[in-house]
């Protein structure tokens, strides 16, 4: 797995952004069914002229696709709820693969990683949906199964059910929202941590914070580069998002230099817990 990836959430020029990223050193693209651009990811890969085997492509299934009346009905057995979610997610994954295949213009496609986008829906829906990912892994349509926005409790449900642990947990991570209990759990259990919204979505009160600006000035780097580098030095896989060529390129120029311990500590001190989140961050859902 690459150490940095391009996020393509709400990117109306997704194919072009993917092409630019891949032609400037990126090898990892993070998409989702909710983003409605899986085919465009494939188009961008095709335009970049890159060998698919050298790339790492991710997608996710959104909870509303598999949490319906059956999953939410308390009178329905847990087995029935799990199997309903399982069937629906298998169909969703297969549709995602077809869209990527169409974009790539090839006869066969696969995802390197496929995630449950959030923990919504309750235990039965989560377990059934995750079982579907393992089914699709067995069939070869995906290479690894993982989760997104899952707390340690949600992941422990999977482990307690006797299922293969997720390869990845993708969560909101940046100096203002460090999700330390989840990070500690994932590191303890050797689950890769991917960081979405590492650039705090450009929220001025955070992106322009004086601590970040001072460190960027000292290092002669951009605030975005400092935030991505902070993520890397904590062992995360950051997924910065941009549609602009200059920023896509700059965001990956984060190697060959580092943030010193004193400045890392200053960035770590910005943590506001859940209050520091700039997205939905649904890690606390039941």
C-alpha positions in Angstrom: 0.0 0.0 0.0 1.3 3.4 -0.9 2.1 5.9 1.9 -0.1 8.7 0.4 -3.2 8.7 -1.8 -5.4 11.0 -3.7 -8.9 11.5 -2.3 -11.6 12.2 -4.9 -14.6 13.1 -2.8 -16.9 15.6 -4.6 -14.4 16.0 -7.4 -16.2 17.0 -10.6 -13.0 16.6 -12.6 -12.1 13.3 -11.1 -10.6 11.6 -14.2 -8.3 14.6 -14.8 -7.2 14.8 -11.2 -6.4 11.1 -11.2 -4.4 11.5 -14.4 -2.4 14.4 -13.0 -1.8 12.5 -9.7 -0.6 9.3 -11.4 1.7 11.2 -13.7 3.2 13.0 -10.8 4.2 10.1 -8.5 0.9 9.0 -6.9 0.0 5.3 -7.0 -3.0 5.3 -4.7 -6.5 6.6 -5.5 -9.4 6.6 -2.9 -12.9 6.6 -4.2 -16.4 5.4 -3.1 -19.8 4.6 -4.5 -21.2 7.7 -2.7 -18.8 9.8 -4.7 -20.3 8.5 -8.0 -17.0 8.6 -9.8 -15.7 5.0 -9.8 -15.8 4.9 -13.6 -14.0 8.2 -13.8 -11.2 6.8 -11.7 -10.8 4.1 -14.3 -10.8 6.7 -17.0 -8.1 8.7 -15.2 -5.9 5.6 -14.9 -6.4 4.9 -18.6 -5.5 8.5 -19.6 -2.4 8.3 -17.4 -1.2 5.3 -19.2 -0.2 3.5 -16.0 0.0 -0.2 -15.4 -3.0 -1.2 -13.3 -0.9 -3.8 -11.4 1.3 -1.0 -10.0 -1.6 1.0 -8.6 -3.7 0.8 -5.4 -7.4 1.7 -5.9 -10.0 1.8 -3.2 -13.7 2.1 -3.1 -16.4 1.9 -0.4 -20.1 0.9 0.0 -22.4 3.5 1.7 -24.6 2.2 4.5 -27.9 3.3 3.0 -27.4 0.7 0.3 -27.6 -2.2 2.7 -29.5 -0.9 5.8 -33.1 -1.2 4.9 -36.3 -2.1 6.6 -35.1 -5.7 7.1 -31.9 -4.6 8.8 -33.7 -2.2 11.1 -36.7 -4.3 12.0 -36.3 -5.6 15.5 -38.6 -8.5 14.7 -36.3 -9.8 12.0 -33.8 -12.4 13.1 -30.2 -11.5 13.3 -29.3 -14.1 10.7 -31.9 -12.7 8.2 -30.6 -9.2 8.8 -27.1 -10.3 8.2 -27.9 -12.2 5.1 -29.9 -9.3 3.6 -27.0 -7.0 4.1 -24.6 -9.6 2.8 -26.5 -10.1 -0.5 -26.9 -6.3 -1.1 -23.2 -5.5 -0.5 -22.0 -8.3 -2.7 -24.2 -6.8 -5.5 -22.8 -3.3 -4.8 -19.2 -4.5 -4.9 -19.8 -6.3 -8.2 -21.4 -3.1 -9.6 -18.4 -1.1 -8.5 -16.0 -3.4 -10.2 -18.1 -3.2 -13.4 -17.9 0.6 -13.3 -14.1 0.6 -12.8 -13.8 -2.0 -15.6 -15.8 0.3 -17.9 -13.6 3.3 -17.1 -10.4 1.3 -17.6 -11.7 -0.1 -20.8 -10.6 -3.7 -19.9 -12.3 -7.1 -19.7 -11.5 -7.7 -16.0 -11.0 -5.4 -13.0 -10.6 -5.5 -9.3 -10.2 -3.3 -6.3 -7.1 -3.5 -4.1 -9.2 -2.4 -1.1 -12.9 -2.1 -0.5 -14.4 -0.6 2.7 -17.6 -0.3 4.6 -18.0 3.5 4.4 -19.4 3.9 8.0 -20.7 1.8 11.0 -24.3 2.9 10.6 -27.1 0.3 10.7 -26.3 -1.7 13.8 -24.3 -4.9 14.5 -26.2 -7.3 12.3 -26.0 -5.0 9.2 -22.3 -4.3 9.9 -21.4 -8.0 10.2 -23.5 -9.0 7.2 -21.9 -6.3 5.1 -18.4 -7.1 6.2 -19.0 -10.8 5.5 -19.9 -9.8 1.9 -16.6 -8.1 1.5 -14.8 -11.3 2.6 -17.0 -13.2 0.1 -15.9 -10.8 -2.7 -12.3 -11.1 -1.6 -12.6 -14.9 -1.9 -14.0 -14.4 -5.4 -11.1 -12.1 -6.4 -13.0 -9.0 -7.0 -11.2 -7.2 -4.1 -7.8 -7.9 -2.7 -8.4 -6.6 0.9 -11.4 -5.8 3.0 -11.6 -2.9 5.5 -13.8 -0.3 7.2 -14.1 3.4 7.5 -15.2 5.6 10.4 -15.3 2.5 12.7 -14.5 2.9 16.4 -12.6 0.2 18.3 -15.9 -1.1 19.5 -17.2 -1.6 16.0 -14.0 -3.4 14.9 -14.1 -5.6 18.0 -17.5 -6.8 16.9 -15.9 -8.2 13.8 -13.1 -9.9 15.7 -15.6 -11.3 18.3 -17.6 -12.8 15.4 -14.6 -14.8 14.4 -14.1 -12.9 11.1 -10.8 -11.9 9.5 -9.9 -8.5 11.0 -10.1 -5.4 8.7 -6.9 -4.6 6.8 -7.6 -0.9 7.1 -9.7 1.6 9.1 -10.1 4.9 7.3 -11.0 7.8 9.7 -10.8 11.6 9.9 -7.4 12.4 11.1 -5.5 15.7 11.5 -3.9 17.6 14.4 -7.3 18.9 15.6 -9.1 15.5 15.5 -6.6 12.7 16.5 -9.0 9.9 17.4 -6.4 8.5 19.8 -8.4 5.6 21.3 -9.2 4.3 17.7 -5.6 4.9 16.6 -4.2 3.1 19.6 -6.5 0.1 19.0 -5.7 -0.1 15.3 -1.9 0.1 15.9 -2.2 -2.6 18.7 -4.0 -4.9 16.3 -1.9 -4.0 13.2 -4.7 -2.4 11.3 -3.5 0.2 8.8 -4.8 3.7 9.5 -5.8 5.8 6.6 -6.4 9.5 7.2 -9.1 11.3 5.3 -9.5 15.1 5.4 -5.8 15.5 6.5 -6.0 19.1 5.2 -8.9 19.9 7.5 -10.9 20.6 4.3 -9.3 24.0 4.2 -11.3 25.3 7.2 -9.7 28.6 7.8 -9.7 28.6 11.6 -7.7 25.3 11.5 -5.8 25.4 8.2 -4.5 28.9 9.0 -3.8 28.2 12.6 -0.6 30.1 13.7 1.1 26.9 14.9 0.8 25.4 11.4 1.8 28.6 9.7 4.9 29.0 11.9 6.1 25.5 11.2 5.4 25.8 7.5 7.4 29.1 7.4 10.3 27.6 9.3 10.5 24.6 6.9 9.7 26.7 3.8 6.8 24.4 3.1 3.1 24.9 2.6 0.6 24.4 5.5 -0.8 21.5 3.5 2.6 19.9 3.2 3.0 20.2 7.0 -0.3 18.6 7.6 0.4 15.7 5.3 3.9 15.2 6.7 2.4 15.2 10.3 0.2 12.3 9.2 3.0 10.4 7.7 5.2 10.8 10.8 2.4 9.3 12.9 2.4 6.3 10.6 -0.9 7.1 8.9 -1.7 6.9 5.2 -3.0 10.4 4.3 -5.5 11.0 1.5 -5.3 14.7 0.6 -7.9 15.9 -1.9 -7.5 18.5 -4.6 -8.6 19.1 -8.2 -5.9 21.6 -8.9 -2.7 20.4 -10.5 -0.4 22.6 -8.5 -1.8 21.5 -5.2 -2.0 17.8 -6.2 1.7 17.9 -7.0 2.7 20.0 -3.9 0.7 17.7 -1.5 2.9 14.8 -2.5 6.2 16.7 -2.0 6.5 15.5 1.6 9.6 13.3 1.5 13.2 14.0 2.1 12.4 16.3 5.1 10.7 16.0 8.4 9.0 17.9 11.2 11.2 17.9 14.3 10.0 16.4 17.6 9.3 19.8 19.2 7.1 20.9 16.3 5.3 17.5 16.2 4.5 18.0 19.8 3.1 21.5 19.1 0.9 20.1 16.4 -0.2 17.2 18.7 -1.2 19.7 21.3 -3.8 21.1 18.9 -6.1 18.1 19.4 -9.7 18.9 20.3 -11.0 15.4 20.3 -14.3 14.9 18.5 -15.0 18.6 18.6 -12.1 19.2 16.2 -13.8 17.1 13.4 -14.5 18.9 10.2 -16.6 16.1 8.7 -19.5 13.9 9.8 -17.0 11.6 11.7 -19.7 9.0 12.7 -17.4 6.9 14.9 -19.8 7.0 17.9 -22.9 5.6 16.3 -24.4 2.5 17.9 
